[in-house]
Amino acid sequence: MRHFISAFLLSIALVSPMTVKAEEHHVKRYYDRDSRDWHEWNEHEQRAYRRYWEEKRERQREWARLKREQQRDYWRWRHRHPETFR
């Protein structure tokens, strides 16, 4: 019984850092219905999003608070500027 408990505790000790590491690298992904593709929200996408608002000469807004049509407008702009932010 003692060997079983030791093995169990050892396996928990080995697996727990992997689960913590996986949670740290959680990347949000968003689906673009019009283009039928996924976009990872990473530093490149954030840079593109800032540029989008600069070109519109408006104050940047939080993505989650945008209306669906505003998000669609961003994805359309994003697909017209793919090479800029890779």
Buried (B, 14 or more C-beta within 10 A) or exposed (E): EEEEEEEEEEEEEEEEEEEEEEEEEEEEEBEBEEEEEEBEEEEEBEEBBEBBEEEEEEEEEEBEEEEEEEBBBBBEBBEEEEEEBE
